[in-house]
Amino acid sequence: ANFRLRDAPPLSTSRWTLSILQDHYPERLHKAYILNPGIFFRTLMTVIRPFLDPVTKEKVVLCGGNSAHVKVGEWFDLKDVEECAGGSSGNTRRFNSVEYLTKIPFTETF
């Protein structure tokens, strides 16, 4: 399904969500690499960036354009990265939620 701007939550909801994530889960994420984000996401990040904690700002990395795949290679070993993200790994498999939720102890997943 395609995302439309009218489907977006209000800015107040986004700020509230950010507040919860920053205040209650501050060290759960090392970095979020977002490869070729769409125009809506880039716009959203521009709008909410002033409200982000400086540490959180450093954790969100937007990679777009022709150099996006080169940047991925600077951060990751490309043999471990999926082809759609510029890697060469042929060992990827579909995500299996049953396996994730039942075979990995809950304390290790969240």
C-alpha positions in Angstrom: 0.0 0.0 0.0 1.2 3.5 -0.8 1.6 5.9 2.0 -0.2 9.3 1.5 0.3 12.5 3.4 -3.3 12.4 4.6 -2.5 9.1 6.3 0.2 10.7 8.5 -0.4 11.2 12.2 -0.6 14.7 13.5 2.6 16.4 14.4 1.6 16.3 18.1 1.4 12.5 17.9 4.8 12.3 16.4 6.3 14.6 19.0 4.6 12.5 21.8 6.0 9.3 20.3 9.5 10.8 20.1 9.3 11.9 23.7 8.4 8.4 24.8 11.2 6.8 22.8 13.8 9.3 23.8 12.9 9.4 27.5 12.2 5.8 28.2 14.3 3.9 25.7 17.4 6.2 25.3 20.0 3.5 24.7 18.1 0.8 22.9 19.3 1.9 19.4 22.8 2.3 18.2 22.0 3.9 14.8 19.1 3.8 12.4 20.3 3.8 8.8 17.5 4.8 6.4 18.4 4.1 2.8 16.7 6.2 0.1 13.9 7.7 2.3 10.9 9.0 0.4 10.0 12.7 0.2 7.5 12.4 3.0 10.0 10.9 5.4 12.7 13.4 4.6 10.1 16.2 5.1 9.0 14.7 8.4 12.6 14.5 9.6 13.1 18.1 8.7 10.1 19.1 10.7 10.8 17.0 13.8 14.6 17.3 13.9 14.5 20.5 16.0 12.5 18.5 18.7 15.0 15.6 18.8 17.5 15.2 21.6 21.0 15.8 20.2 22.0 12.2 21.0 19.0 10.9 19.1 19.7 13.2 16.1 23.1 11.5 15.8 21.5 8.1 15.7 19.3 8.7 12.7 21.3 8.5 9.4 19.5 9.3 6.2 21.4 7.9 3.1 20.1 8.9 -0.3 21.1 9.5 -3.8 23.9 7.9 -5.8 26.3 7.8 -2.8 23.9 5.9 -0.5 25.3 2.5 -1.3 28.9 3.8 -1.0 28.0 5.1 2.5 26.5 1.7 3.4 29.9 0.1 2.5 31.7 2.5 4.9 29.6 1.3 7.8 29.0 -2.4 7.0 30.8 -5.4 5.4 28.9 -5.5 2.0 29.0 -9.4 2.0 26.6 -9.2 5.0 24.2 -6.6 3.5 21.2 -7.4 1.3 21.5 -6.6 -2.4 18.7 -4.1 -2.3 20.9 -2.0 0.1 24.0 -2.2 -2.0 25.4 -5.4 -0.6 26.3 -8.7 -2.1 24.8 -11.2 0.3 22.9 -14.0 -1.3 22.2 -15.6 2.1 19.2 -13.5 3.0 15.8 -15.0 3.9 12.4 -13.8 4.6 11.6 -12.6 8.1 9.7 -15.2 10.1 7.7 -13.6 12.9 6.9 -17.0 14.5 10.6 -17.9 14.7 11.4 -14.5 16.0 8.7 -14.4 18.7 8.9 -18.0 19.9 12.5 -19.2 19.5 14.4 -16.2 20.8 13.9 -15.5 24.6 11.8 -12.4 25.1 14.5 -10.8 27.2 16.9 -10.9 24.2 14.4 -9.4 21.7 13.2 -6.3 23.5 
